[in-house]
């Protein structure tokens, strides 16, 4: 409502209306964090507006359009996204009618915030709709349209220039902060914070480079195009060397420019330190980035946007002619695209409809207006307005019934000095245009060429110079613009609705030379009016408005003479009015709506309104106004109400200026309200304490507020009272406290003097009046000085100083001084004050600069710790301390956190309320004053820092674990999170069995299952989830197992010669064990040791090859899992491969053998192994040499040949050492030694065993 306080939003363009004076704690008025932005889209697309609002309680968001309500749910869709806190308005399938302003308001019970955003819809292309054509179009017009379309097809749109990113950064260096967002969006910069950091560094680097050539660069004005077709930008440069060369670059290429040459394309004009650059005769190719360099240093960059170039016509409009009820079209083309072009008919805007079809080419250069079903009334001038220029052409309509143009309209022609052969023209706002390089003047209105102007026939003696146009006028005022004839001898007649007026009571007409005028005074005369003179005709419609009116004499009297009443009397204001009914009346006081109550009554009749105020008071004074409004208009009448009364009592308290045995002087202040009449005088009375009578001491004038009386006695006390008097009476009395007429008293002790300023030549002091002045007024002050450390005080003047400020001169530069002051009254000088702060006689220091890198290092429920870096020494004086300030988020007042400045560069603010939001800032201080404050980017909320849930993975947290049946499953899951999250344990994505025990405390969660069974195997998951919905999970597999039982009966079968297939019955453990596998071992009767034939067998058979004939073999099968190895199941009888005897033949060599002896060597050396407990280990190597080397295995230097716990193989030089069921004792260094008659070689490797022995 009016009169309520308005708040200022941090977001530009947002208005906030507060409904109540004081908002309760914890609540707030709505505000916009991010407001919707103006957008431009093509027709047919979808538009989306987004807004983020705040407020407590949460405000309701309403979207509106300037053209009406958004009632179509399919067209306008509103939604709210909780994840981003965005309110969204989506407009589907845009049309030209959707262009306008869209309002977004957010309201709760304490206030309302509102903002607007614009939407502009442009048509994408010519609409290829079939439309009826004139039966016989003129051949020349048809040919011109075809040629024009061919020209548009050949035209290619301008290619967008690629801008170097170095130039973009130079633009940002010189741009205003408000333009950063537009430049970043235009050139694709998305990291806004990174951009600001980089700009800060680039500014420092540029300043360092500029110091060698330039003192300063100021008054930067970016490039801007004007209506004359040129663009200018300027700056002020203070050069160290006036001969330094200045270069101009465009898009990174240096261009030449003229100095003070008006004919040059690029011109420089210099006036002192001011440099102005001008780009003349702008063309589309002139758009780009312009840079100014002094020698090789960048100074200024600015961009001329192609959209800001003034549009010009390449091909203006041409006149058109068509038959009645036919179709007509106007087409033109521009040098540059223009999306703000507007079509006009007789200077009235035209919008797309069934009659008018408006279209634009895809490149935005060609504009077309098609007029369907042309009537005689459509004849006239049509204009395309593109901003600073326009082009117009005439449409002629041929009447089909008579075969010639209607004379009443055909003879009204368009007058233009620059009209082409087809009526084409283009004009600018100041009345001039450019056509084919020449400048012409244009006059909008009806032409003066007459019929001969188009057909070449002789001009008639009388024709219209200026016709009529439709208007709306008030009753009694001229209803139509004057109509002018070319012959002052011609007489014209007026017609209303095709009949002559009955007399002067209906209309009044007059003639002045060539001008004919018509006025009306009745609402009934609204209609169609026509003027005829010697066959010339012109007509227009007239609308007579009847807005509310009040007698002018009454209005003048109300404005000049205020309504004056005495307090307690009644005030009445009655205002009669006339006008079309109904008329609404609203009363206001001082601009705010006036509401009726027990004393204020508002009455309204058909032709009057009345305001009645009973028992008036001084608060009723003010400016009253009434707003009268009907459908035709509005009127406001004002009156000043003044209520006069006796004055209020003088303002106190009564001060005793002087009190002594000879007299008492008192002082008071004038009354706050003089009652509407000036105060004439004051009456002063006195009463001696202990008595009841008051004695009048005298009077003072209205300009005097002090009084002195000598009618007092020593050691007596008195009371005084003062009354104010005006023409209406005497006010109430203002009484004083007891005042004693005492003996002489010296003034009290003043406060120490304060140092106002200091320099090498002088120090300025100021001091205050002592709280006790004695019994007389202060006559002056004595000021003394001394050097720091000295005990001798020296007065600085011979006589007391009358004022409370003084400049001490004659000091020695660099020394430190102290000062003190004593007050002097009629009794003499009082006691001197304490010394002032010591001050040096030297020039003042500069305030320090801004602190750097302000940040929050830690927070908890009651404190926040800040840290920062010292200010840059080049930005100001050195800092001697730091002042830390805070304010809560719902307050605008900053408060200091410490009484004295902080000396360190960190500080902990304590005593804060838990879970409250605070804004913090720090400023450096020194003797020169306070530096500029630096605030944190965002407000900080007290409480421990939020930490997302996270597991602290260590060696105890494994992804897979095997537990023996009956054993204990114990899993520890350490984590960190703030606040403490919810911990959820799952088994195979289901809740844990009842036997499981879960305990969580102090960042550790533990799962305990005392006696594990096979059913406890599965996938276990622990989930951490906090209040913000953030989750962290960890999964691990648990397998409960036992030592497997031995396999069943072992059978042997020989299917292939020298090959045997070992088959066995599965172990009973296989029924519940998934990871069970088998190992087949064999024993040669000649060796006796068991060797692994094949491991990791998941079936129940195995084929053994490479059996030697004539030997007996035994086979064993064992079952294995993660817990160990079962007892073996083997064959009782040996398997013997029969050996067939072959004929032995000896062949003697025919040649002498070559000595092939070769010392042993390792083709593949041993490699280190890491094996888990209870697993088998295979260590292998490849050995070559001749004769075949013998391989011997060692562990930590001990020969393993006779150890039954190890067995080895040697097949074709590939030697393998097998260690079954590895234990911790098997860990160590292993060595394979190969030797023959020629030499010896060894290879070593280390075996590491993980896990503990079971």
Secondary structure, DSSP 4 states (H G I P E B T S, - for coil): -TTS-EEEPSSTT-EEEESSSSPPTT-EEEEEEE----EEEETTS-EEEEEEEEEESPPEEEEEETTB----TTTEEEEEETTTTEEEEEE-S--GGG-EEEEEEEEETTEEEEEEEEEEEE--S---------TT--HHHHHHHHHHHHHHHH--PPPPPPPPHHHHHHHHHHS-GGGHHHHHHHHT---HHHHHHHHHHHHHHHHHHHTTTEEEEEEEEEEEE-TTS-EEEEEEEEESSTT--EEEEETTEEE--EES-TTSSEEEEEETTEEEEEE-S--GGG-EEEEEEETTEEEEEEEE-GGGSPP-EEE----EEEETTS-EEEEEEESS--S--EEEETTEE---SSSEEEEE-TTS-EEEEEE-S--GGG-EEEEEE-SSEEEEEEEEEE-TTTSS--HHHHT-B--BTT--TTS-EEEETTSEEEETTEEEEB--SSBS-TTHHHH-PPPPS--EEE----EEEETTSB-S--EEES-TT---EEEETTEE---TTTEEEEEETTEEEEEE--GGG-EEEEEEETTEEEEEEEEEE---B--HHHHHHHHHS-EEEETTS-EEEEEE-B-SSP-EEEEEETTEEP---SSEEEEE-SSEEEEEESS--GGG-EEEEEEEEETTEEEEEEEEEEEE-PPPPPEEEEEEEEE-SS-EEEEEE--S--TTS---EEEEEEEETT----EEEEEEETT--EEEE----TT-EEEEEEEEEETTEE-PPEEP--EE--------PPPPPEEEEE-SSEEEEE----S--TTS---EEEEEEEETT----EES-SS-BSSSEEEEESPPTT-EEEEEEEEEETTEE-PPPPP---EESSPPPPPB---EEEEEEEE-SS-EEEEEEPPPGGGSBPPSEEEEEEEETT----EES-SS-B-SSEEEE-SPPTT-EEEEEEEEEETTEE---EE-SS-EE-SSPPEEEEE---TT--SEEEEETT--EEEEEEEEEESPPEEEEEETTEEPPTT-EEEEETTEEEEEESS--GGG-EEEEEEEE-TT--EEEEEEEEEEE-PPPPP--EEEEEEETTEEEEEEPPPGGGGT-SS-EEEEEEEETTT--EEEEEEEE-SSEEEE--PPTT-EEEEEEEEEETTEEPPPEE-SSPEE-------------SSPPP---EEEEEEE----EEEETT--EEEEEEEEEESPPEEEEEETTEE-TT-TTEEEEEETTEEEEEE-S--GGG-EEEEEEEE-SS-EEEEEEEEEEES---
